[in-house]
Amino acid sequence: MSGSKWGVEKIEALAEYVTVGYVGSMSTLFVIDGVPLLRGQNIREYALDLSNLKYISQETHRKWKKSELKPGDVAIVRVGYPGTACVIPDDVGEMNAASLVIVRPNRAKLDAKFLSYVLNSPWGKAQISGRLVGAAQQVFNTQTAAELEIPSPPLNIQQRISSILSAYDELIENSQRRIKILESMARAAYTETLSTSTREIESHSIVESSYWRFISENVSNYLGTKRYYATADVDGLVMIGPGIDYSFAERPSRAQKQPIPNSVWFARMKETFKIAWFGPLNDERASGTLLSTGFAGFEARDAELWPLLFLIISSREFHVQKDLFCTGATQMSLTNEGLSRIRLPLPDEQSARRLGRTVGPLLTSMAGLQQRNDVLRRTRDLLLPRLLSGQIDVEAIA
């Protein structure tokens, strides 16, 4: 890292070894219950997502000995969102890895959390993106990982930096837990609305509903800059990436979608859950944002119908059908034709508006917590280069 007061070392000099998890066909190897198998879709920045785990047999696990994961290993995504890293926590049992780079730090030289912070930082992502290999599909391979140079302060300083940055992650995680509780309350209200309806609930085409419209137009010319978010910048209901500011003339060709208040957007790619949502109070945030053409969006007719739109588009039922109708050879995604085939149960308008009045304040609170987390993430990402450069004296922080 330019300006680091401690110099740099290659990862291979700080690790016991760098290897790669099993790479090859896996579909016939999955079992219903067995040893958990981590894949790229299970890796988030600084955390594991265990909601879509696959399993392999004990026999396969023993055969893939070199890709067995241990507590304190750093698992890094090879393809898809290459370079995204997290530490395997201490409380995991047996676990294996497929198509992940695995770094086992030398604990006398390298703190695992410190390595994950460096790799996930804007600086780390920039270094990684310039070293990816492959044309059709860019890959972060073991050689790239081994030879990647990272700042190398003394171990006690690494641990101190990790401790400082972890405090921000704990605050973010607390907010995320509150967001999940609020979302559960909102979904319970939606389920109750459907179950207590005095009319028979019918399935409707998601595109043809009178409650909202499909947003087909692209971004119009604008003055100044707007912040562009790719699908990789969104994880679940959260914008995790910092985005990049562009003028209209300089924006990437994929920066074509303009969010508006009362809109909800989803990533078209199969087996992804990425939702960008802009409520009735998000006018300034929406107008200053651009989204990738990898997103498709709907605008609710008004603020009372927007909560129902959010609950529908972010529901498991919607994404099951989305994946069912995805098409494509190299990368499967949902076309507009496939979208038109999705049908979901919708309450009558009176019930939908009553739901909106109940759920709206919950979603407003969720949005407030997300904005708080955005500030915490930006602050955390700004701290790392300052801590490494000596602008902030690590040892002076209480």
Secondary structure, DSSP 8 states (H G I E B T S, - for coil): -TT-TT-EEEHHHHEEEEEE-B-S--GGGEESSSEEEE-GGGEETTEE--TT-EEE-HHHHHHTGGGB--TT-EEEE-SSSTT-EEE--TT--S-EEBSEEEEEE-TTT--HHHHHHHHHSHHHHHHHHTT-B-SSS-B--HHHHHH-EEE---HHHHHHHHHHHHHHHHHHHHHHHHHHHHHHHHHHHHHHHHHT-SS--EEEETTT-TTEEE--------SSEEEEE-GGGEEBTEE-S--EEEETTTS-TTEEE---TTEEEEE-BTT--BEEEE-TT-HHHHHTEEEETTEEEEEESSTTTHHHHHHHHTSHHHHHHHHHT-B-SSS-B--HHHHTT-EEEE--HHHHHHHHHHHHHHHHHHHHHHHHHHHHHHHHHHHHHHHHHTSS-GGG--
